[in-house]
Amino acid sequence: MKKPSSKKSKSQQDPLDRDLSSLIENGKWKSFADIYDLEIKKKDTTITLRVPADLLAELKKIANKDKTDYQKLIRKALIELVIKRAS
């Protein structure tokens, strides 16, 4: 008999279990429009980026620790840079 898996599916994961610091600016929640535009909006453009193998390995370690994939981690870093520079 198979044991029931204790791992939650993405639809069952609590959204508050992730880092929400990118959604806060100067101690206040960012507007929904800002968040939607950069994080939720359809990703319809592909880029190719060459990085050193050791950098990619470190990104994958960080992403694994954060329970996400490295592409999302890179996208999050780019979004945070754009938000910071646009302020």
C-alpha positions as CSV (number, residue, x, y, z in Angstrom):
1,M,0.0,0.0,0.0
2,K,1.3,3.4,-1.0
3,K,1.8,6.0,1.7
4,P,0.0,9.3,1.1
5,S,2.5,12.0,0.1
6,S,3.1,14.8,2.6
7,K,4.3,17.1,-0.2
8,K,1.7,19.7,-1.1
9,S,0.9,20.4,-4.7
10,K,1.4,24.0,-6.0
11,S,-2.3,24.6,-5.7
12,Q,-2.2,23.5,-2.0
13,Q,0.8,25.6,-1.0
14,D,0.2,28.5,1.2
15,P,1.2,31.7,-0.7
16,L,2.4,33.2,2.6
17,D,5.1,30.6,2.9
18,R,7.2,32.4,0.3
19,D,9.2,35.5,0.5
20,L,7.0,38.5,0.0
21,S,9.6,41.2,0.5
22,S,9.6,42.1,-3.2
23,L,6.0,43.2,-2.7
24,I,6.8,45.8,-0.1
25,E,8.5,49.1,-0.7
26,N,9.3,51.7,2.0
27,G,7.3,49.7,4.5
28,K,4.2,49.7,2.4
29,W,2.6,47.2,0.1
30,K,3.2,48.0,-3.6
31,S,0.1,48.6,-5.7
32,F,-1.5,45.7,-7.4
33,A,-0.9,47.3,-10.8
34,D,2.8,47.4,-10.2
35,I,2.9,43.8,-9.1
36,Y,0.8,42.6,-11.9
37,D,2.7,44.4,-14.6
38,L,6.1,42.9,-13.6
39,E,5.3,39.5,-11.9
40,I,2.0,38.2,-13.1
41,K,1.8,39.6,-16.6
42,K,2.2,37.0,-19.4
43,K,5.8,36.1,-20.2
44,D,5.9,36.3,-23.9
45,T,9.5,37.1,-24.7
46,T,12.5,34.8,-24.5
47,I,16.0,35.9,-23.8
48,T,19.3,33.9,-24.0
49,L,21.8,34.7,-21.4
50,R,25.3,33.3,-21.1
51,V,26.7,33.0,-17.6
52,P,29.7,31.2,-16.0
53,A,28.9,27.6,-15.0
54,D,29.7,28.3,-11.4
55,L,27.3,31.3,-11.3
56,L,24.5,29.1,-12.7
57,A,25.3,26.4,-10.1
58,E,25.0,28.9,-7.3
59,L,21.7,30.2,-8.7
60,K,20.3,26.7,-8.8
61,K,21.4,26.1,-5.2
62,I,19.6,29.3,-4.1
63,A,16.5,28.5,-6.1
64,N,16.4,24.9,-4.7
65,K,16.7,26.4,-1.2
66,D,13.8,28.8,-2.0
67,K,11.8,25.9,-3.5
68,T,11.6,27.6,-6.9
69,D,13.3,27.1,-10.2
70,Y,16.3,29.1,-11.2
71,Q,14.6,30.9,-14.2
72,K,12.0,32.3,-11.7
73,L,14.8,33.4,-9.4
74,I,16.6,35.2,-12.2
75,R,13.3,36.9,-13.3
76,K,12.6,37.9,-9.7
77,A,16.1,39.5,-9.5
78,L,15.5,41.4,-12.8
79,I,12.1,42.6,-11.6
80,E,13.6,43.8,-8.3
81,L,16.4,45.7,-10.2
82,V,13.9,47.3,-12.5
83,I,11.6,48.4,-9.6
84,K,14.5,49.7,-7.6
85,R,15.9,51.7,-10.6
86,A,12.5,53.0,-11.6
87,S,11.9,54.5,-8.1
